[in-house]
Amino acid sequence: MSGSRVVLLLLLAILGSIVSTGLSLLTRWPLPDFALIVALYAGLTSRHSGGGLAAQRDASALGMLALGAAMGYVSDLIEGTPTGLRALGFALLLLFLHRVAAQLLVGGRAAQGAVAALALLVLRLMLTVIVFISDGSRDLLWSGLRSVPMQLVLTAGVAPLTISVLSRIDARFGSRVARPGLWT
């Protein structure tokens, strides 16, 4: 993955966190996780080079781990979550998506929404378990999961449009992404 594409995706994740955090002041409802959708897009569009038999990624697993950690860390700082919590979650998510992007074809808007909702659910459950293990408070466990159903619906609804915009921005800045896991 080129350095300019990494910077672009990181800036888009920062913008997504700022939008989510800024809009949360105007509403009482949970909002879609735009930074997660950017991370999902980055993981599903990690490039391949070579033929069908030799699908070598130009984005290494360590590079995707670092990109996920950077996206999550910035998201932690902007959204006010404990520092390192989302960094760990995004890093593990991007590492997983990097491994399965070649076998996963997300075609159509409904599938994009479903994958975004599933990624959000897995991320929120993972982060809740980490907080529960480190803190041990059952009240904190349930308060962290209370807003998940509404956020899942909103993220699934917004994900196809957001992924479409991300692919256009990515193409506009000269990235020639062979979409192994994402079909828009």
C-alpha positions in Angstrom: 0.0 0.0 0.0 1.4 3.3 -1.0 2.3 6.0 1.6 -0.1 8.5 0.0 -3.0 6.0 0.2 -2.2 5.3 3.9 -2.2 9.1 4.6 -5.5 9.5 2.7 -7.2 6.7 4.5 -5.9 7.9 7.9 -7.2 11.5 7.1 -10.6 10.0 6.1 -10.8 8.1 9.4 -10.0 11.3 11.3 -12.7 13.1 9.4 -15.1 10.2 10.1 -14.3 10.4 13.8 -14.8 14.2 13.8 -18.1 13.9 12.0 -19.4 11.2 14.4 -18.3 13.1 17.5 -19.5 16.5 16.2 -22.9 15.2 15.3 -23.3 13.4 18.6 -23.7 16.8 20.3 -26.8 17.4 18.3 -28.7 14.2 19.0 -29.3 11.8 21.8 -29.2 8.7 19.5 -26.1 6.8 18.7 -24.6 7.6 15.3 -22.9 5.5 12.7 -19.2 4.7 13.2 -17.7 6.4 10.2 -14.1 5.6 11.3 -15.0 1.9 11.4 -16.4 2.1 7.8 -13.2 3.7 6.6 -11.2 0.9 8.3 -13.5 -1.6 6.8 -13.0 -0.1 3.4 -9.2 -0.1 3.9 -9.2 -3.7 4.9 -11.4 -5.0 2.1 -9.6 -3.1 -0.6 -6.1 -4.1 0.3 -4.4 -4.6 -3.0 -3.3 -7.8 -4.6 -0.6 -8.2 -7.1 0.2 -11.3 -9.2 -2.1 -13.8 -10.8 -4.9 -15.7 -9.3 -2.7 -18.4 -7.9 -0.1 -16.0 -6.5 -2.2 -13.5 -4.8 0.4 -11.5 -3.1 -0.7 -8.3 -1.3 1.4 -5.2 -1.6 0.0 -4.3 1.8 1.7 -6.4 4.4 0.0 -7.8 7.5 2.2 -5.6 9.6 1.3 -2.5 7.5 -2.4 -3.2 7.9 -1.9 -3.8 11.6 -0.1 -0.4 11.9 -2.7 1.4 9.8 -5.5 0.0 12.0 -3.6 1.0 15.2 -3.1 4.5 13.8 -6.8 4.8 12.8 -8.0 3.5 16.2 -5.6 5.6 18.2 -6.7 8.8 16.4 -10.3 7.7 16.9 -9.6 7.2 20.6 -8.2 10.7 21.0 -11.0 12.3 19.1 -13.9 10.4 20.6 -12.6 10.3 24.1 -12.5 6.5 24.5 -9.7 5.0 26.7 -6.5 5.5 24.8 -5.5 2.4 23.0 -8.8 0.6 23.2 -10.1 1.3 19.6 -6.5 1.2 18.4 -6.3 -2.4 19.5 -9.8 -3.2 18.0 -9.1 -1.5 14.7 -5.6 -3.2 14.4 -7.1 -6.6 14.9 -10.0 -5.9 12.6 -7.7 -4.7 9.8 -5.4 -7.7 10.3 -8.4 -10.0 10.0 -9.8 -8.2 7.0 -6.4 -8.3 5.3 -6.4 -12.1 5.6 -9.9 -12.7 4.4 -10.3 -10.0 1.7 -9.3 -12.3 -1.1 -11.9 -14.9 -0.2 -14.6 -12.3 0.7 -16.6 -10.6 -2.0 -19.0 -8.0 -0.7 -21.2 -7.2 -3.7 -24.3 -5.0 -3.5 -25.5 -2.5 -1.1 -27.3 -4.9 1.3 -24.1 -7.0 1.6 -22.0 -3.9 2.3 -24.4 -2.8 5.0 -24.5 -6.3 6.5 -20.7 -6.6 6.6 -20.4 -3.1 8.2 -23.0 -4.1 10.8 -21.2 -7.4 11.5 -17.8 -5.6 11.8 -19.3 -3.1 14.2 -20.9 -5.8 16.3 -17.7 -7.8 16.5 -15.7 -4.7 17.3 -18.1 -3.5 20.0 -18.3 -6.9 21.6 -14.5 -7.2 21.6 -14.0 -3.8 23.1 -16.7 -4.4 25.8 -15.0 -7.7 26.8 -11.6 -5.9 27.0 -13.1 -3.1 29.2 -14.9 -5.7 31.4 -11.7 -7.7 31.9 -9.7 -4.7 32.7 -12.3 -2.9 34.9 -14.6 -5.7 36.1 -17.7 -3.6 36.4 -20.9 -5.3 35.2 -22.7 -1.9 35.0 -20.1 -0.7 32.5 -20.5 -3.9 30.5 -24.3 -3.3 30.0 -24.0 0.4 29.5 -21.5 -0.2 26.7 -23.9 -2.5 24.8 -27.1 -0.5 25.3 -26.7 1.6 22.2 -25.4 -1.1 19.9 -28.7 -2.2 18.2 -29.5 1.4 17.0 -25.9 2.0 16.0 -25.9 -1.3 14.0 -29.0 -0.3 12.1 -27.6 3.2 11.3 -24.1 2.0 10.4 -25.6 -0.7 8.1 -27.8 2.0 6.4 -25.0 4.5 5.9 -22.2 2.1 4.9 -23.1 1.6 1.2 -23.2 5.3 0.6 -20.1 5.9 2.6 -18.2 3.1 0.8 -19.3 4.5 -2.5 -17.9 8.0 -1.6 -14.7 6.4 -0.3 -14.1 4.5 -3.5 -14.7 7.7 -5.5 -12.3 9.7 -3.3 -9.7 6.8 -3.5 -10.0 6.8 -7.3 -9.8 10.6 -7.5 -6.5 10.6 -5.7 -5.0 8.2 -8.2 -5.3 4.9 -6.3 -5.8 2.0 -8.6 -7.3 -0.4 -6.2 -8.1 -3.9 -7.4 -11.1 -4.5 -5.2 -10.6 -8.1 -4.1 -13.1 -8.0 -1.3 -15.3 -5.1 -2.2 -17.5 -4.6 -5.3 -19.1 -1.2 -5.6 
